[in-house]
């Protein structure tokens, strides 16, 4: 898999029926290793190991219903009180991050009302904080660490 603009982490990989699987520590199961999954697994480890977010506050592929359609967020980090704090949208490294990616995560946030949004393809990362009064996003240099 492609080298990402994130630290290197050790993952458990295995092969099954001509597919490579990666063990997801949060979901406690093997999942098919797609380029997007490679980014998701790296970003989860970045959140845990570099930003000190507790595993217990991180959810992967949380289902949402938006306009009667089932959607899934890539990563949601909750506050200790159970409210969504950060939504992370992961794309494969070859996918250029464009306005439609931000539109997608903004639609998810209409439902979740998180404080921060992150969009990453593993190579480029965009962090923003929602200004709820002005209904705008403020782009940040980095994602806040867990405190």
DRENPA-3360 file (N, C-alpha, C; in nm, 2 decimals, always signed):
BEGIN
1 = XXXXXXXX = +0.08/-0.12/+0.00/+0.00/+0.00/+0.00/+0.09/+0.12/+0.00 ~ +0.03/+0.23/-0.04/+0.10/+0.36/-0.06/+0.14/+0.42/+0.08 ~ +0.26/+0.48/+0.08/+0.31/+0.56/+0.19/+0.22/+0.68/+0.21 ~ +0.17/+0.71/+0.33/+0.09/+0.82/+0.36/+0.16/+0.93/+0.43 ~ +0.10/+1.05/+0.43/+0.15/+1.16/+0.51/+0.10/+1.15/+0.65 ~ +0.13/+1.04/+0.71/+0.10/+1.01/+0.85/+0.21/+0.92/+0.90 ~ +0.23/+0.91/+1.04/+0.33/+0.82/+1.09/+0.31/+0.68/+1.04 ~ +0.42/+0.60/+1.04/+0.40/+0.46/+1.01/+0.35/+0.38/+1.14;
9 = XXXXXXXX = +0.26/+0.29/+1.11/+0.21/+0.21/+1.22/+0.21/+0.06/+1.18 ~ +0.21/-0.03/+1.28/+0.22/-0.17/+1.25/+0.08/-0.22/+1.25 ~ +0.04/-0.29/+1.14/-0.09/-0.35/+1.13/-0.08/-0.50/+1.10 ~ -0.18/-0.57/+1.14/-0.19/-0.72/+1.12/-0.26/-0.73/+0.98 ~ -0.19/-0.79/+0.88/-0.24/-0.81/+0.75/-0.25/-0.96/+0.73 ~ -0.34/-1.00/+0.65/-0.35/-1.14/+0.60/-0.42/-1.15/+0.47 ~ -0.40/-1.26/+0.40/-0.45/-1.29/+0.27/-0.56/-1.39/+0.28 ~ -0.68/-1.36/+0.21/-0.79/-1.46/+0.21/-0.86/-1.45/+0.08;
17 = XXXXXXXX = -0.87/-1.56/+0.01/-0.94/-1.56/-0.12/-0.89/-1.45/-0.21 ~ -0.76/-1.43/-0.23/-0.70/-1.33/-0.32/-0.73/-1.18/-0.27 ~ -0.77/-1.17/-0.15/-0.79/-1.03/-0.09/-0.70/-1.02/+0.03 ~ -0.65/-0.90/+0.04/-0.57/-0.86/+0.16/-0.67/-0.81/+0.27 ~ -0.65/-0.86/+0.39/-0.74/-0.81/+0.50/-0.65/-0.74/+0.60 ~ -0.70/-0.64/+0.67/-0.64/-0.57/+0.78/-0.72/-0.59/+0.90 ~ -0.66/-0.62/+1.01/-0.73/-0.63/+1.14/-0.76/-0.49/+1.19 ~ -0.89/-0.47/+1.21/-0.94/-0.34/+1.27/-0.95/-0.36/+1.42;
25 = XXXXXXXX = -0.86/-0.30/+1.50/-0.86/-0.31/+1.64/-0.99/-0.26/+1.71 ~ -1.05/-0.16/+1.65/-1.17/-0.10/+1.71/-1.29/-0.19/+1.69 ~ -1.31/-0.24/+1.56/-1.42/-0.33/+1.53/-1.39/-0.47/+1.57 ~ -1.27/-0.50/+1.60/-1.23/-0.64/+1.64/-1.26/-0.74/+1.54 ~ -1.22/-0.70/+1.41/-1.24/-0.80/+1.30/-1.15/-0.76/+1.18 ~ -1.13/-0.86/+1.10/-1.06/-0.83/+0.97/-1.15/-0.77/+0.87 ~ -1.10/-0.67/+0.80/-1.18/-0.60/+0.70/-1.09/-0.60/+0.57 ~ -1.16/-0.59/+0.46/-1.08/-0.59/+0.33/-1.00/-0.46/+0.32;
33 = XXXXXXXX = -0.88/-0.48/+0.29/-0.78/-0.36/+0.28/-0.80/-0.29/+0.15 ~ -0.88/-0.19/+0.14/-0.89/-0.10/+0.03/-0.80/+0.02/+0.05 ~ -0.77/+0.10/-0.05/-0.70/+0.22/-0.03/-0.76/+0.32/+0.08 ~ -0.90/+0.33/+0.08/-0.96/+0.41/+0.18/-0.95/+0.35/+0.32 ~ -0.96/+0.22/+0.33/-0.94/+0.15/+0.46/-0.80/+0.18/+0.51 ~ -0.70/+0.18/+0.42/-0.56/+0.20/+0.46/-0.55/+0.34/+0.52 ~ -0.62/+0.44/+0.46/-0.62/+0.57/+0.52/-0.69/+0.58/+0.65 ~ -0.81/+0.51/+0.66/-0.89/+0.51/+0.78/-0.81/+0.45/+0.90;
41 = XXXXXXXX = -0.74/+0.33/+0.87/-0.67/+0.27/+0.98/-0.55/+0.35/+1.03 ~ -0.48/+0.42/+0.94/-0.37/+0.51/+0.98/-0.42/+0.62/+1.06 ~ -0.54/+0.68/+1.01/-0.59/+0.80/+1.08/-0.64/+0.77/+1.22 ~ -0.70/+0.65/+1.24/-0.74/+0.61/+1.37/-0.62/+0.59/+1.46 ~ -0.52/+0.53/+1.41/-0.40/+0.52/+1.49/-0.33/+0.65/+1.53 ~ -0.34/+0.75/+1.43/-0.29/+0.88/+1.45/-0.37/+0.95/+1.57 ~ -0.50/+0.93/+1.56/-0.59/+0.99/+1.67/-0.55/+0.93/+1.81 ~ -0.53/+0.80/+1.81/-0.50/+0.73/+1.94/-0.36/+0.76/+1.99;
49 = XXXXXXXX = -0.26/+0.73/+1.90/-0.12/+0.74/+1.94/-0.06/+0.88/+1.95 ~ -0.10/+0.97/+1.85/-0.04/+1.10/+1.85/-0.13/+1.20/+1.92 ~ -0.26/+1.19/+1.91/-0.35/+1.29/+1.96/-0.42/+1.25/+2.09 ~ -0.39/+1.12/+2.14/-0.43/+1.07/+2.27/-0.58/+1.06/+2.29 ~ -0.66/+1.04/+2.18/-0.80/+1.01/+2.19/-0.82/+0.87/+2.25 ~ -0.91/+0.85/+2.35/-0.94/+0.72/+2.40/-1.01/+0.64/+2.30 ~ -0.97/+0.51/+2.28/-1.04/+0.42/+2.19/-1.19/+0.42/+2.22 ~ -1.23/+0.43/+2.35/-1.37/+0.42/+2.38/-1.46/+0.53/+2.33;
57 = XXXXXXXX = -1.39/+0.64/+2.28/-1.47/+0.75/+2.23/-1.47/+0.75/+2.07 ~ -1.41/+0.65/+2.01/-1.40/+0.65/+1.86/-1.49/+0.54/+1.81 ~ -1.57/+0.58/+1.70/-1.66/+0.49/+1.63/-1.62/+0.49/+1.49 ~ -1.62/+0.37/+1.43/-1.59/+0.36/+1.28/-1.71/+0.32/+1.21 ~ -1.74/+0.38/+1.10/-1.85/+0.35/+1.01/-1.98/+0.35/+1.08 ~ -2.01/+0.46/+1.15/-2.13/+0.48/+1.22/-2.24/+0.51/+1.12 ~ -2.35/+0.44/+1.12/-2.46/+0.46/+1.03/-2.54/+0.58/+1.06 ~ -2.58/+0.66/+0.96/-2.67/+0.77/+0.97/-2.78/+0.75/+0.86;
65 = XXXXXXXX = -2.90/+0.81/+0.89/-3.01/+0.82/+0.79/-3.02/+0.96/+0.75 ~ -2.99/+0.99/+0.63/-3.01/+1.13/+0.57/-3.10/+1.12/+0.45 ~ -3.21/+1.20/+0.46/-3.31/+1.20/+0.35/-3.35/+1.05/+0.32 ~ -3.38/+0.97/+0.42/-3.42/+0.83/+0.40/-3.32/+0.74/+0.34 ~ -3.19/+0.79/+0.33/-3.08/+0.71/+0.27/-2.99/+0.67/+0.39 ~ -2.94/+0.55/+0.38/-2.84/+0.50/+0.48/-2.70/+0.55/+0.44 ~ -2.64/+0.62/+0.52/-2.50/+0.66/+0.50/-2.41/+0.62/+0.61 ~ -2.28/+0.62/+0.59/-2.19/+0.58/+0.70/-2.08/+0.69/+0.71;
73 = XXXXXXXX = -2.05/+0.73/+0.83/-1.94/+0.82/+0.86/-1.82/+0.73/+0.87 ~ -1.70/+0.78/+0.83/-1.58/+0.70/+0.84/-1.54/+0.68/+0.98 ~ -1.52/+0.80/+1.05/-1.48/+0.80/+1.19/-1.56/+0.91/+1.26 ~ -1.61/+0.88/+1.38/-1.67/+0.98/+1.47/-1.60/+0.97/+1.60 ~ -1.56/+1.08/+1.65/-1.50/+1.09/+1.79/-1.60/+1.16/+1.88 ~ -1.64/+1.09/+1.98/-1.74/+1.15/+2.07/-1.67/+1.22/+2.19 ~ -1.74/+1.32/+2.25/-1.70/+1.38/+2.37/-1.74/+1.28/+2.48 ~ -1.68/+1.30/+2.60/-1.71/+1.20/+2.71/-1.86/+1.20/+2.75;
81 = XXXXXXXX = -1.93/+1.31/+2.71/-2.08/+1.31/+2.74/-2.16/+1.24/+2.63 ~ -2.09/+1.19/+2.53/-2.16/+1.11/+2.43/-2.20/+1.19/+2.31 ~ -2.18/+1.32/+2.30/-2.21/+1.40/+2.19/-2.10/+1.39/+2.08 ~ -2.13/+1.39/+1.96/-2.02/+1.39/+1.85/-1.94/+1.51/+1.86 ~ -1.81/+1.49/+1.86/-1.71/+1.61/+1.87/-1.64/+1.63/+1.74 ~ -1.60/+1.52/+1.67/-1.52/+1.53/+1.55/-1.57/+1.42/+1.45 ~ -1.59/+1.46/+1.33/-1.62/+1.37/+1.22/-1.51/+1.37/+1.12 ~ -1.46/+1.25/+1.09/-1.35/+1.24/+0.99/-1.40/+1.16/+0.87;
89 = XXXXXXXX = -1.38/+1.22/+0.75/-1.41/+1.16/+0.62/-1.28/+1.12/+0.56 ~ -1.27/+0.99/+0.53/-1.15/+0.94/+0.47/-1.17/+0.91/+0.32 ~ -1.08/+0.94/+0.24/-1.08/+0.91/+0.09/-0.95/+0.83/+0.06 ~ -0.96/+0.76/-0.05/-0.84/+0.69/-0.10/-0.73/+0.80/-0.14 ~ -0.60/+0.76/-0.13/-0.50/+0.86/-0.16/-0.51/+0.92/-0.30 ~ -0.56/+0.84/-0.40/-0.57/+0.89/-0.54/-0.69/+0.99/-0.56 ~ -0.78/+0.99/-0.46/-0.90/+1.08/-0.47/-0.86/+1.22/-0.43 ~ -0.88/+1.31/-0.52/-0.85/+1.45/-0.49/-0.96/+1.51/-0.40;
97 = XXXXXXXX = -0.92/+1.58/-0.30/-1.01/+1.64/-0.21/-1.07/+1.76/-0.27 ~ -1.20/+1.77/-0.29/-1.26/+1.88/-0.36/-1.38/+1.92/-0.28 ~ -1.46/+2.02/-0.33/-1.57/+2.08/-0.27/-1.68/+1.97/-0.23 ~ -1.69/+1.87/-0.32/-1.80/+1.77/-0.30/-1.77/+1.69/-0.17 ~ -1.64/+1.67/-0.14/-1.60/+1.60/-0.02/-1.64/+1.68/+0.10 ~ -1.62/+1.81/+0.10/-1.66/+1.90/+0.21/-1.82/+1.90/+0.22 ~ -1.88/+1.90/+0.10/-2.03/+1.90/+0.10/-2.08/+1.77/+0.17 ~ -2.01/+1.66/+0.14/-2.05/+1.53/+0.20/-2.04/+1.53/+0.35;
105 = XXXXXXXX = -1.93/+1.58/+0.40/-1.91/+1.58/+0.55/-2.00/+1.68/+0.61 ~ -2.03/+1.79/+0.54/-2.12/+1.89/+0.60/-2.26/+1.84/+0.61 ~ -2.31/+1.75/+0.51/-2.44/+1.69/+0.52/-2.44/+1.60/+0.64 ~ -2.34/+1.52/+0.66/-2.33/+1.43/+0.78/-2.34/+1.52/+0.91 ~ -2.28/+1.63/+0.91/-2.27/+1.71/+1.03/-2.41/+1.78/+1.05 ~ -2.49/+1.80/+0.95/-2.63/+1.85/+0.98/-2.70/+1.76/+1.08 ~ -2.67/+1.63/+1.06/-2.73/+1.53/+1.15/-2.66/+1.51/+1.28 ~ -2.52/+1.52/+1.28/-2.45/+1.49/+1.40/-2.41/+1.61/+1.49;
113 = XXXXXXXX = -2.40/+1.73/+1.42/-2.37/+1.86/+1.49/-2.24/+1.85/+1.57 ~ -2.14/+1.80/+1.50/-2.00/+1.79/+1.57/-1.94/+1.93/+1.57 ~ -1.83/+1.94/+1.65/-1.76/+2.07/+1.66/-1.65/+2.08/+1.56 ~ -1.59/+1.97/+1.52/-1.48/+1.97/+1.42/-1.51/+1.88/+1.31 ~ -1.45/+1.91/+1.19/-1.46/+1.82/+1.08/-1.32/+1.80/+1.02 ~ -1.29/+1.68/+0.98/-1.16/+1.64/+0.92/-1.19/+1.57/+0.79 ~ -1.11/+1.61/+0.69/-1.12/+1.55/+0.56/-0.98/+1.51/+0.53 ~ -0.95/+1.38/+0.49/-0.82/+1.33/+0.46/-0.82/+1.23/+0.35;
121 = XXXXXXXX = -0.72/+1.23/+0.27/-0.69/+1.12/+0.18/-0.56/+1.05/+0.21 ~ -0.51/+1.08/+0.33/-0.39/+1.02/+0.38/-0.27/+1.10/+0.34 ~ -0.28/+1.18/+0.23/-0.17/+1.27/+0.19/-0.20/+1.41/+0.22 ~ -0.32/+1.46/+0.21/-0.36/+1.59/+0.25/-0.47/+1.58/+0.36 ~ -0.46/+1.67/+0.46/-0.55/+1.66/+0.57/-0.60/+1.80/+0.59 ~ -0.73/+1.82/+0.60/-0.80/+1.95/+0.63/-0.88/+1.94/+0.76 ~ -0.85/+2.03/+0.85/-0.91/+2.04/+0.98/-0.99/+2.17/+0.99 ~ -1.11/+2.16/+1.03/-1.19/+2.28/+1.05/-1.28/+2.27/+1.17;
129 = XXXXXXXX = -1.30/+2.39/+1.23/-1.39/+2.40/+1.35/-1.52/+2.47/+1.30 ~ -1.63/+2.42/+1.35/-1.76/+2.48/+1.31/-1.78/+2.60/+1.40 ~ -1.81/+2.72/+1.34/-1.85/+2.84/+1.41/-2.00/+2.84/+1.40 ~ -2.07/+2.79/+1.50/-2.21/+2.77/+1.49/-2.29/+2.90/+1.49 ~ -2.24/+3.00/+1.54/-2.31/+3.13/+1.54/-2.31/+3.19/+1.40 ~ -2.19/+3.19/+1.33/-2.18/+3.24/+1.20/-2.21/+3.14/+1.09 ~ -2.23/+3.01/+1.13/-2.25/+2.90/+1.04/-2.15/+2.89/+0.93 ~ -2.02/+2.90/+0.97/-1.91/+2.89/+0.88/-1.81/+2.79/+0.95;
137 = XXXXXXXX = -1.71/+2.76/+0.87/-1.60/+2.67/+0.91/-1.47/+2.75/+0.92 ~ -1.40/+2.73/+1.03/-1.27/+2.80/+1.05/-1.16/+2.69/+1.03 ~ -1.08/+2.70/+0.93/-0.97/+2.60/+0.90/-0.86/+2.62/+1.00 ~ -0.81/+2.51/+1.05/-0.71/+2.50/+1.15/-0.58/+2.44/+1.10 ~ -0.47/+2.46/+1.16/-0.34/+2.40/+1.12/-0.34/+2.25/+1.16 ~ -0.41/+2.21/+1.26/-0.40/+2.08/+1.31/-0.52/+2.04/+1.39 ~ -0.55/+1.92/+1.41/-0.66/+1.87/+1.49/-0.62/+1.88/+1.63 ~ -0.71/+1.92/+1.72/-0.68/+1.94/+1.86/-0.65/+1.80/+1.92;
145 = XXX = -0.56/+1.80/+2.02/-0.53/+1.67/+2.09/-0.64/+1.66/+2.20 ~ -0.66/+1.53/+2.24/-0.76/+1.51/+2.35/-0.70/+1.56/+2.48 ~ -0.78/+1.63/+2.56/-0.73/+1.69/+2.68/-0.81/+1.63/+2.80;
% end
